[in-house]
Every structure is written in C-alpha cells, then in structure tokens.
C-alpha cells in the first residue's frame, strides 16, 4: 500500500514543475510525504531518470503527461530501491 502512495505522489510531484532540479526536489518531497525514507525516494528518482532521461522527466512535468508504463516503472523502481536499501 505504501508503494501505491509513493507512486501517486511521485506522479503529482512530477507534474508540479518544469525545471529538472525542481522536478527532482518535488518528486522526492512527494515521495517522502508518502512515508518513504529520503534514500528510497532519491534512489527511485535516479532509476526513473535512467529509464526516461532527465529531459523526458522535465517534459513529463512541464506538459503533465506520463507514458502508459510510467506507474509500472515507478512501482518497479520502488521495489528495487527497497530491496537495495
């Protein structure tokens, strides 16, 4: 259930900004508000950045869209980060 909240807050965080550093801060802030530790949130963002690139994440935030597989990738990244922690 926590992962679902992280994913939802991550999408909200991604849609709140157009600047890459702000996108990352917003993502991590939303993730942490969902109850995840900072290290997990940072790891999750980095994994998503590896998958989509910084530029794509900026565009997603700027235009408020997410690819069809985005929620799946958020969940996958979260699971990997928790396992690595």
Residue pairs with C-beta under 8 A, 6 or more apart in sequence:
2 34
2 35
2 36
3 75
3 78
3 79
4 75
5 34
5 35
6 31
6 34
6 35
6 36
6 41
6 44
6 74
6 78
7 71
7 74
7 75
7 78
8 34
9 30
9 31
9 33
9 34
10 27
10 30
10 31
10 34
10 44
10 48
10 74
11 66
11 70
11 71
11 74
12 30
13 23
13 26
13 27
13 28
13 29
13 30
13 31
14 23
14 26
14 27
14 57
14 60
14 61
14 66
15 60
15 61
15 64
16 26
16 30
16 61
17 23
17 25
17 26
17 61
18 58
18 61
18 62
19 58
20 54
20 57
20 58
23 57
23 58
23 61
24 45
24 49
26 61
27 41
27 44
27 45
27 48
28 38
28 41
28 42
28 45
31 40
31 41
31 44
31 45
32 38
32 41
36 44
36 78
37 85
39 81
39 85
40 78
40 81
40 82
40 85
43 77
43 80
43 81
43 84
43 85
44 74
44 77
44 78
44 81
47 76
47 77
47 80
47 81
48 57
48 73
48 74
48 77
49 57
51 73
51 77
52 60
52 67
52 73
59 65
60 66
60 67
60 70
